[in-house]
Amino acid sequence: MTSSGHGFSTFLIFHFLRCTLTTGSVCSGEGEPLKCCVNHYEVDEKCLECPNGWFGHNCSVLCSEGFYGRFCSNACNCSSEHE
């Protein structure tokens, strides 16, 4: 991969992670029906952050084995018998 291609790939990865982890909770525009951003879900017409152990659109994805916490961003550091 060329250095410019590598830089662009790095930019895309950074942009995806930034948007995934730091966007606001509401992704719909003024006057549009409420649409919660990724890693948020709707409760009483408000968008709330996913509870620990869940992530994705409408918080529909459970952490994969070996991960936990906010948006499943923490890796477990224990043997399988202690999980």
MONORJO-V957226 format. One record per residue. RES is the residue in one small letter. SS is DSSP state (hx for helix, st for strand, lp for the rest). OMEGA is omega in whole degrees, 0 to 359 (none if undefined). Layout:
# MONORJO-V957226
((RES/SS/OMEGA) (RES/SS/OMEGA))
This chain:
# MONORJO-V957226
((m/lp/179) (t/lp/181) (s/hx/178) (s/hx/177) (g/hx/178) (h/hx/179) (g/hx/179) (f/hx/178) (s/hx/178) (t/hx/178) (f/hx/181) (l/hx/180) (i/hx/179) (f/hx/181) (h/hx/179) (f/hx/181) (l/hx/179) (r/hx/180) (c/hx/182) (t/hx/187) (l/hx/189) (t/hx/180) (t/lp/175) (g/lp/184) (s/lp/182) (v/st/181) (c/lp/176) (s/lp/180) (g/lp/178) (e/lp/178) (g/lp/178) (e/lp/175) (p/lp/181) (l/lp/175) (k/lp/180) (c/st/178) (c/lp/176) (v/lp/183) (n/lp/176) (h/st/177) (y/st/185) (e/st/173) (v/st/178) (d/lp/178) (e/lp/175) (k/st/177) (c/st/180) (l/st/178) (e/st/178) (c/lp/173) (p/lp/178) (n/lp/179) (g/lp/181) (w/st/176) (f/st/176) (g/lp/179) (h/hx/181) (n/hx/177) (c/hx/187) (s/lp/184) (v/st/177) (l/st/178) (c/lp/173) (s/lp/177) (e/lp/179) (g/lp/180) (f/st/181) (y/st/172) (g/lp/183) (r/hx/181) (f/hx/178) (c/hx/186) (s/lp/179) (n/st/178) (a/st/176) (c/lp/178) (n/lp/181) (c/lp/177) (s/lp/183) (s/hx/180) (e/hx/180) (h/hx/182) (e/lp/none))
